[in-house]
Amino acid sequence: MTEVQISQEVLNGIDELMNKPVLDGKCPGLYATIFNGENILLEKGVGQYAIGKAEPSSNTTFRVASITKSFTITALLILRDRGKLDLNQPITDFVKEYQFSEISTIKEIPTVGQMAAMSSGLPTDDPWADRQESISGAKLREIVSHGVHTVTRPGAIFQYSNLGFALLGQVIEKASGVDFREFVTKEILKPLGMNDSGFDSELFAKESLAIGYRKSGKNWVELPFSKSGAFSCIGGLFSSARDLRTWARWFHSSLTTNPQGGPLSAASRLSMQQMTTAAPFNSNLATVSSNAHRAFGYGLGLFVEFDPKYGQFVSHSGGYPGFSSHMRWHVPSGLSVVVLENSTYSGAWATATGILDYALEKIGYELPREEKWPQTHELAKKADTLIRQWNANLAQEIFEENVDLDVPFAERQTIINSLIEEVGGLIASDSLNEAKDASDSPLHFLWDISGKSGVLRCEIRLSPITPIRVQTLNVKKVEK
């Protein structure tokens, strides 16, 4: 993990971004925090946790909505690691009532793992699912017994299915023998000390519970809390910024050389943060339009992004009647943000993403360059010598057998000599002119050899075995 330093000037800019949603009338109140491991860089409550009340605090409990899904998958993988289930099992092993509708053209039973990776074939269903929380498990099984609509083959593409995650709750209950909410509370929340978190509004004192609202004209309309039930595993958790800091740190630690212990192994937490299902860019799910260049997909209960400049991000949003939430962490640095807002779909994802991107931009963060291994430099120097003056013995020494088989040495020599002529002969040099930021691993090296009238770009890639040799040699003419 790369340690980052943030100046007071940058923190002042972040402070303004934290104020903006309330000042712009997007929500009555919010709590936002930016942190790096145990180091809290900035946290603040803005506006009101309930109309007419004070600003939220770090232990004010908000409905965190679909951030709950990361807890659902954690519970699922705890049971998987205990041998209680297999992700490759069909969902019908746990929910025998699962049936396809008559209008579905694709009728293939998805696995538990495909449900977890948002590739079950079930369609996106946010508005409908957000109103189903309090139904019973029996009612959920009755609903799917009437037939579900599927739009793709399981495993084919990303579709954000809350119904699929509700069925994972049934899987957890059957595999564990206890209620989903009880399992998460006992096996996850309590061991991690997340005492501001739970599945029922009655668990929290009124002065520590944020009230959710929707905008009607210029007025805020208070929304009642739905009761917990079979759909609580899609978005029913209440939590605080303080607890979600604990949650984010615990996950990010699994990406470091010193992972924290806890109810789920570091390896299983790591698997949740690896892209499992690629997703087409969607501004409501990914980030903001300026980040449309990022690779984007779903892991298991968490979204994963990769930016060519900044590297990997892990996140999840939550949107529920009355609430919006987002947590995200930058994998290389550990810089993390949590934002909780008390208004329906107010866009906490945009607030949090804007804060983290702003911080990385202002500190001038770039992915650290991969340091080349000494063997890579040594073989690049020998390849450079070979290009300048072909030598059969040197070629035999540094190349893997595939190099001669792919393009015979004699033919390679002819091609290289022709390129040297095109650049008017080579200019002598005692050092390698490395092509900066062009390599993608410690075993990959690119450099330029200057000629009198042009430049040759040279590239080697080394083999993955011992003794290490060159498996790829490319030489081409490039413009100066």
C-alpha positions as CSV (number, residue, x, y, z in Angstrom):
1,M,0.0,0.0,0.0
2,T,1.3,3.4,-1.0
3,E,1.1,6.0,1.8
4,V,-0.4,9.3,0.6
5,Q,-0.1,12.8,2.1
6,I,-2.9,15.2,1.7
7,S,-2.3,18.9,2.3
8,Q,-4.7,21.2,4.2
9,E,-5.5,23.0,1.0
10,V,-6.7,19.7,-0.6
11,L,-8.6,18.9,2.5
12,N,-10.3,22.3,2.3
13,G,-11.4,21.4,-1.2
14,I,-12.7,18.0,-0.1
15,D,-14.6,19.8,2.7
16,E,-16.4,21.9,0.0
17,L,-17.3,18.7,-1.9
18,M,-18.8,17.3,1.3
19,N,-21.0,20.4,1.8
20,K,-22.2,20.5,-1.8
21,P,-25.1,17.9,-1.8
22,V,-26.9,19.7,1.1
23,L,-26.2,23.1,-0.3
24,D,-27.6,22.0,-3.6
25,G,-30.7,20.7,-2.0
26,K,-30.1,17.0,-2.9
27,C,-30.6,15.8,0.7
28,P,-31.4,17.3,4.1
29,G,-28.2,15.8,5.6
30,L,-25.2,13.7,5.1
31,Y,-22.1,12.2,6.8
32,A,-18.9,11.9,4.8
33,T,-15.5,10.6,5.7
34,I,-12.2,10.1,3.9
35,F,-9.5,8.0,5.5
36,N,-6.4,6.0,4.9
37,G,-6.3,2.8,7.1
38,E,-6.7,4.0,10.7
39,N,-5.9,7.6,9.8
40,I,-9.1,9.6,9.5
41,L,-8.1,12.5,7.2
42,L,-11.5,14.3,7.3
43,E,-15.0,13.6,8.5
44,K,-18.0,15.7,8.9
45,G,-21.8,15.9,9.2
46,V,-23.7,18.4,7.1
47,G,-27.3,19.5,7.4
48,Q,-29.7,17.5,9.5
49,Y,-30.1,13.8,10.3
50,A,-33.8,14.6,10.6
51,I,-35.6,17.8,9.7
52,G,-35.3,20.3,12.6
53,K,-32.5,18.2,14.2
54,A,-28.7,18.5,14.4
55,E,-26.2,17.4,11.8
56,P,-25.4,13.7,11.6
57,S,-22.4,12.3,13.5
58,S,-20.0,9.4,12.8
59,N,-22.3,7.0,14.7
60,T,-25.6,8.2,13.2
61,T,-27.2,5.2,11.7
62,F,-28.4,5.4,8.0
63,R,-30.1,2.9,5.8
64,V,-27.2,1.8,3.6
65,A,-29.3,0.0,1.1
66,S,-27.4,-2.1,-1.4
67,I,-24.1,-1.9,0.5
68,T,-25.9,-4.7,2.3
69,K,-25.0,-7.0,-0.6
70,S,-21.4,-7.1,0.5
71,F,-22.5,-8.5,3.8
72,T,-24.7,-11.0,2.0
73,I,-21.8,-12.3,0.0
74,T,-19.6,-12.4,3.1
75,A,-22.2,-14.6,4.8
76,L,-22.4,-16.8,1.7
77,L,-18.6,-17.3,1.5
78,I,-18.3,-18.0,5.2
79,L,-20.7,-20.9,4.7
80,R,-18.9,-21.9,1.5
81,D,-15.6,-22.0,3.4
82,R,-17.2,-24.1,6.1
83,G,-18.3,-26.6,3.5
84,K,-22.0,-25.9,3.9
85,L,-22.5,-25.0,0.2
86,D,-20.8,-24.8,-3.2
87,L,-21.1,-21.8,-5.5
88,N,-21.4,-24.2,-8.4
89,Q,-24.6,-25.7,-7.0
90,P,-27.8,-24.8,-8.9
91,I,-30.1,-22.4,-7.1
92,T,-32.8,-25.1,-7.1
93,D,-30.7,-27.1,-4.6
94,F,-31.8,-24.4,-2.1
95,V,-34.9,-22.9,-3.6
96,K,-36.8,-25.8,-5.2
97,E,-39.7,-23.5,-6.1
98,Y,-37.6,-21.6,-8.7
99,Q,-39.4,-21.8,-12.0
100,F,-39.3,-20.0,-15.3
101,S,-42.1,-18.0,-16.8
102,E,-43.8,-19.1,-20.0
103,I,-42.5,-16.0,-21.8
104,S,-38.9,-16.7,-20.9
105,T,-37.1,-17.9,-24.0
106,I,-34.0,-19.0,-22.0
107,K,-34.6,-21.6,-19.3
108,E,-31.3,-22.6,-17.8
109,I,-31.0,-22.9,-14.0
110,P,-28.3,-20.5,-12.7
111,T,-25.8,-21.4,-10.0
112,V,-25.5,-19.8,-6.6
113,G,-22.2,-18.3,-7.9
114,Q,-23.9,-16.8,-10.9
115,M,-26.5,-15.2,-8.7
116,A,-23.7,-13.7,-6.5
117,A,-21.9,-12.4,-9.6
118,M,-25.0,-10.7,-11.0
119,S,-25.0,-13.0,-14.1
120,S,-28.0,-15.2,-13.3
121,G,-30.0,-14.2,-16.3
122,L,-32.5,-12.4,-14.2
123,P,-33.2,-8.7,-15.3
124,T,-32.4,-5.5,-13.5
125,D,-35.2,-4.7,-11.0
126,D,-34.4,-1.9,-8.6
127,P,-37.7,0.0,-8.2
128,W,-39.8,-3.1,-7.8
129,A,-37.3,-4.9,-5.5
130,D,-36.8,-1.8,-3.2
131,R,-40.5,-2.2,-2.1
132,Q,-40.4,-5.9,-1.3
133,E,-38.2,-5.9,1.8
134,S,-40.7,-7.0,4.4
135,I,-42.1,-10.0,2.6
136,S,-41.5,-13.4,4.2
137,G,-39.3,-16.2,2.9
138,A,-42.4,-18.2,2.1
139,K,-43.9,-15.4,0.1
140,L,-40.6,-15.0,-1.9
141,R,-40.6,-18.7,-2.7
142,E,-44.2,-18.5,-3.8
143,I,-43.4,-15.5,-6.1
144,V,-40.7,-17.4,-7.9
145,S,-42.8,-20.6,-8.1
146,H,-45.1,-18.6,-10.4
147,G,-42.2,-18.2,-12.9
148,V,-39.4,-15.7,-13.2
149,H,-38.5,-13.9,-16.4
150,T,-34.9,-14.5,-17.6
151,V,-33.3,-12.3,-20.3
152,T,-29.9,-13.9,-20.9
153,R,-28.2,-17.2,-20.4
154,P,-26.7,-17.6,-16.9
155,G,-23.1,-16.4,-16.9
156,A,-23.5,-14.4,-20.1
157,I,-23.7,-10.7,-19.1
158,F,-24.2,-8.4,-16.1
159,Q,-27.7,-7.7,-14.9
160,Y,-28.2,-6.1,-11.5
161,S,-30.7,-8.5,-10.0
162,N,-32.0,-7.8,-6.5
163,L,-34.3,-10.8,-6.8
164,G,-31.2,-13.0,-7.3
165,F,-29.7,-11.6,-4.1
166,A,-32.9,-12.2,-2.2
167,L,-32.7,-15.8,-3.3
168,L,-29.1,-15.9,-1.9
169,G,-30.7,-15.0,1.5
170,Q,-32.7,-18.2,1.2
171,V,-29.5,-20.1,0.3
172,I,-27.8,-18.7,3.5
173,E,-30.8,-19.6,5.7
174,K,-31.0,-23.2,4.4
175,A,-27.3,-23.7,4.6
176,S,-26.9,-22.2,8.1
177,G,-30.2,-23.2,9.6
178,V,-30.8,-19.7,11.0
179,D,-32.4,-16.5,9.8
180,F,-30.3,-14.4,7.5
181,R,-30.3,-11.4,9.8
182,E,-29.4,-13.5,12.8
183,F,-26.5,-15.0,10.9
184,V,-25.1,-11.7,9.7
185,T,-25.4,-10.1,13.1
186,K,-23.8,-13.0,15.0
187,E,-21.2,-14.1,12.5
188,I,-20.2,-10.7,11.0
189,L,-21.3,-7.6,12.8
190,K,-20.5,-8.6,16.3
191,P,-17.1,-10.1,15.6
192,L,-16.1,-6.9,13.8
193,G,-17.4,-4.6,16.5
194,M,-20.0,-3.0,14.2
195,N,-22.3,-2.0,17.0
196,D,-24.1,0.8,15.1
197,S,-25.4,-1.8,12.5
198,G,-28.4,-4.0,12.3
199,F,-31.6,-4.8,10.4
200,D,-34.3,-3.1,12.3
201,S,-34.9,0.6,13.0
202,E,-36.1,-0.2,16.5
203,L,-32.6,-1.2,17.4
204,F,-31.4,2.4,17.5
205,A,-32.1,5.4,19.6
206,K,-34.1,8.1,17.9
207,E,-31.3,10.7,18.3
208,S,-28.9,8.4,16.5
209,L,-31.1,7.3,13.6
210,A,-31.2,9.3,10.4
211,I,-34.7,9.8,8.9
212,G,-35.1,9.3,5.1
213,Y,-36.9,11.8,2.8
214,R,-37.9,12.3,-0.8
215,K,-38.3,15.7,-2.5
216,S,-41.8,16.9,-3.4
217,G,-41.5,20.2,-5.1
218,K,-39.5,22.3,-2.6
219,N,-40.5,20.2,0.4
220,W,-39.0,17.2,2.1
221,V,-41.5,14.3,2.7
222,E,-40.5,11.9,5.5
223,L,-40.6,8.2,4.4
224,P,-41.5,5.4,6.8
225,F,-39.0,2.6,7.4
226,S,-39.9,-0.7,5.8
227,K,-39.8,-3.8,8.1
228,S,-37.1,-6.3,7.6
229,G,-37.9,-9.6,5.9
230,A,-36.8,-11.8,3.0
231,F,-35.5,-8.9,0.9
232,S,-33.4,-7.4,3.7
233,C,-30.3,-9.2,2.2
234,I,-30.6,-6.8,-0.8
235,G,-30.5,-3.6,1.1
236,G,-32.0,-3.7,4.6
237,L,-29.0,-3.0,6.7
238,F,-28.7,0.1,8.9
239,S,-25.1,1.3,9.6
240,S,-23.0,4.3,10.4
241,A,-20.0,5.9,8.8
242,R,-17.9,4.7,11.7
243,D,-19.0,1.1,11.1
244,L,-18.5,1.3,7.4
245,R,-15.0,2.6,7.9
246,T,-14.4,-0.6,9.8
247,W,-15.9,-2.6,7.0
248,A,-13.9,-0.9,4.2
249,R,-10.6,-1.2,6.2
250,W,-11.2,-4.9,6.7
251,F,-11.8,-5.5,3.1
252,H,-8.8,-3.4,1.9
253,S,-6.5,-5.1,4.4
254,S,-7.0,-8.3,2.4
255,L,-5.3,-6.6,-0.5
256,T,-2.2,-5.9,1.6
257,T,0.7,-8.0,2.9
258,N,-0.7,-7.7,6.4
259,P,-4.4,-8.6,6.3
260,Q,-6.7,-8.4,9.3
261,G,-8.3,-11.5,10.7
262,G,-12.0,-11.8,11.1
263,P,-15.0,-13.9,10.2
264,L,-14.0,-14.4,6.5
265,S,-10.5,-15.3,5.3
266,A,-8.4,-12.7,3.5
267,A,-8.4,-15.0,0.4
268,S,-12.2,-15.0,0.3
269,R,-12.4,-11.3,0.8
270,L,-9.8,-10.9,-2.0
271,S,-12.0,-13.0,-4.3
272,M,-14.9,-10.6,-3.7
273,Q,-12.8,-7.7,-5.0
274,Q,-11.8,-9.3,-8.3
275,M,-13.9,-8.6,-11.4
276,T,-16.1,-11.6,-12.1
277,T,-18.7,-10.2,-14.5
278,A,-17.7,-7.5,-16.9
279,A,-20.4,-4.7,-17.2
280,P,-21.1,-2.2,-19.9
281,F,-20.5,1.4,-18.7
282,N,-23.5,2.8,-17.0
283,S,-23.2,6.3,-15.5
284,N,-25.7,5.4,-12.8
285,L,-23.6,2.4,-11.7
286,A,-20.0,3.1,-12.6
287,T,-19.0,6.6,-11.6
288,V,-19.3,9.9,-13.4
289,S,-19.1,10.5,-17.1
290,S,-15.5,11.7,-16.9
291,N,-14.5,8.2,-15.8
292,A,-16.2,6.4,-18.7
293,H,-12.8,5.1,-19.8
294,R,-12.5,2.9,-16.8
295,A,-12.9,-0.9,-17.0
296,F,-15.9,-1.7,-14.9
297,G,-17.5,-4.9,-13.6
298,Y,-18.9,-6.8,-10.7
299,G,-16.9,-9.0,-8.3
300,L,-18.9,-10.8,-5.6
301,G,-21.0,-8.3,-3.7
302,L,-18.7,-5.4,-4.8
303,F,-18.1,-3.4,-7.9
304,V,-14.6,-3.2,-9.4
305,E,-13.1,-0.5,-11.6
306,F,-9.7,-0.1,-13.2
307,D,-8.3,3.3,-14.2
308,P,-5.2,3.3,-16.4
309,K,-3.7,6.2,-14.3
310,Y,-4.9,5.4,-10.8
311,G,-5.3,1.6,-10.8
312,Q,-8.1,-0.4,-9.1
313,F,-11.1,0.9,-7.2
314,V,-13.6,-1.2,-5.2
315,S,-17.0,0.1,-4.3
316,H,-20.7,-0.4,-3.7
317,S,-23.6,2.1,-3.8
318,G,-26.9,1.9,-2.0
319,G,-30.2,3.5,-3.1
320,Y,-33.4,3.0,-1.1
321,P,-36.5,5.0,-0.4
322,G,-35.2,7.9,1.7
323,F,-31.5,7.0,1.5
324,S,-28.4,7.0,-0.7
325,S,-25.0,5.6,0.2
326,H,-21.6,4.8,-1.2
327,M,-18.3,3.3,0.0
328,R,-15.2,3.0,-2.1
329,W,-11.5,2.4,-1.7
330,H,-8.5,3.0,-3.9
331,V,-6.6,-0.3,-3.9
332,P,-3.0,0.9,-4.4
333,S,-3.1,3.6,-1.7
334,G,-5.8,2.5,0.6
335,L,-7.4,5.9,0.4
336,S,-11.1,5.4,1.1
337,V,-14.4,7.3,1.3
338,V,-17.8,6.7,2.8
339,V,-20.8,9.0,2.1
340,L,-24.3,8.5,3.7
341,E,-27.2,10.8,2.6
342,N,-30.8,10.8,3.8
343,S,-32.7,11.4,0.5
344,T,-34.0,8.9,-2.1
345,Y,-31.4,8.2,-4.7
346,S,-29.7,11.5,-4.1
347,G,-26.4,10.3,-5.7
348,A,-24.0,9.5,-2.8
349,W,-22.0,7.6,-5.4
350,A,-21.2,10.8,-7.2
351,T,-20.3,12.6,-4.0
352,A,-18.0,9.8,-2.9
353,T,-16.4,9.3,-6.3
354,G,-15.9,13.0,-6.8
355,I,-14.1,13.2,-3.4
356,L,-11.8,10.3,-4.0
357,D,-10.9,11.3,-7.6
358,Y,-10.4,14.9,-6.5
359,A,-8.0,13.8,-3.8
360,L,-6.0,11.6,-6.1
361,E,-5.8,14.3,-8.8
362,K,-4.7,17.0,-6.4
363,I,-1.9,14.9,-4.8
364,G,-0.7,14.0,-8.3
365,Y,-1.2,10.3,-7.7
366,E,0.0,7.9,-10.5
367,L,0.4,4.1,-10.3
368,P,4.0,3.4,-9.3
369,R,6.1,1.9,-12.1
370,E,6.9,-1.7,-11.9
371,E,10.6,-2.1,-11.1
372,K,12.4,-4.2,-13.7
373,W,14.2,-7.2,-12.4
374,P,18.0,-7.2,-12.8
375,Q,17.7,-10.2,-15.1
376,T,15.4,-8.2,-17.4
377,H,18.0,-5.4,-17.7
378,E,20.8,-7.9,-18.3
379,L,18.9,-9.7,-21.1
380,A,17.8,-6.3,-22.6
381,K,21.4,-5.3,-22.9
382,K,22.3,-8.6,-24.5
383,A,19.4,-8.3,-26.9
384,D,20.6,-4.7,-27.7
385,T,24.0,-6.1,-28.5
386,L,22.5,-8.8,-30.7
387,I,20.4,-6.3,-32.6
388,R,23.4,-4.1,-33.3
389,Q,25.5,-7.0,-34.4
390,W,23.9,-10.4,-34.8
391,N,25.8,-13.3,-33.1
392,A,24.5,-16.9,-33.4
393,N,26.1,-17.9,-30.1
394,L,24.6,-15.0,-28.2
395,A,21.2,-15.8,-29.8
396,Q,21.3,-19.4,-28.6
397,E,22.3,-18.1,-25.1
398,I,19.5,-15.6,-24.5
399,F,16.5,-17.0,-26.5
400,E,13.9,-19.6,-25.6
401,E,13.5,-22.3,-28.3
402,N,10.2,-20.8,-29.5
403,V,12.0,-17.6,-30.8
404,D,13.8,-19.5,-33.6
405,L,10.8,-21.7,-34.3
406,D,8.5,-18.6,-34.6
407,V,10.8,-16.7,-37.0
408,P,14.1,-18.5,-37.9
409,F,17.2,-16.7,-36.7
410,A,18.5,-16.2,-40.3
411,E,15.2,-14.5,-41.3
412,R,15.2,-12.3,-38.1
413,Q,18.8,-11.2,-38.9
414,T,17.8,-10.2,-42.4
415,I,14.7,-8.3,-41.1
416,I,16.7,-6.4,-38.5
417,N,19.5,-5.5,-40.9
418,S,16.9,-4.1,-43.3
419,L,15.5,-2.0,-40.5
420,I,18.9,-0.7,-39.6
421,E,19.4,0.4,-43.2
422,E,16.1,2.2,-43.1
423,V,17.3,4.4,-40.2
424,G,20.6,5.1,-41.8
425,G,22.7,2.9,-39.5
426,L,22.7,2.9,-35.7
427,I,24.3,5.4,-33.4
428,A,26.6,3.8,-30.8
429,S,25.4,4.0,-27.2
430,D,26.6,2.5,-23.9
431,S,23.2,2.7,-22.2
432,L,19.6,1.6,-22.9
433,N,17.1,4.3,-23.8
434,E,14.2,2.8,-22.0
435,A,10.7,3.6,-23.3
436,K,9.2,5.0,-20.0
437,D,5.8,3.7,-18.8
438,A,5.5,1.3,-21.7
439,S,6.2,-2.0,-19.9
440,D,3.5,-4.0,-18.2
441,S,5.5,-6.3,-15.9
442,P,9.0,-6.7,-14.4
443,L,9.7,-9.2,-17.2
444,H,8.8,-6.8,-20.0
445,F,11.1,-4.2,-21.4
446,L,11.0,-1.7,-24.3
447,W,13.8,0.6,-25.4
448,D,14.7,2.8,-28.4
449,I,17.9,2.5,-30.5
450,S,18.6,5.8,-32.4
451,G,19.7,5.7,-36.0
452,K,21.0,8.5,-38.1
453,S,17.6,9.0,-39.8
454,G,15.2,7.2,-37.6
455,V,14.6,5.2,-34.4
456,L,14.1,1.5,-33.8
457,R,11.7,0.5,-31.0
458,C,12.8,-2.8,-29.4
459,E,10.9,-5.1,-27.1
460,I,11.6,-8.2,-25.1
461,R,9.4,-10.3,-22.9
462,L,10.9,-13.0,-20.7
463,S,9.7,-16.5,-20.1
464,P,8.0,-17.6,-16.9
465,I,10.5,-20.5,-16.1
466,T,14.1,-21.0,-14.8
467,P,16.6,-20.4,-16.3
468,I,15.0,-17.2,-17.5
469,R,15.4,-16.3,-21.2
470,V,13.8,-14.1,-23.8
471,Q,10.5,-15.5,-25.3
472,T,9.6,-12.5,-27.4
473,L,11.8,-10.1,-29.5
474,N,10.2,-7.4,-31.6
475,V,12.0,-4.6,-33.5
476,K,10.2,-2.0,-35.6
477,K,10.9,1.4,-37.0
478,V,9.2,4.4,-35.3
479,E,9.1,8.1,-36.1
480,K,11.4,10.4,-34.1
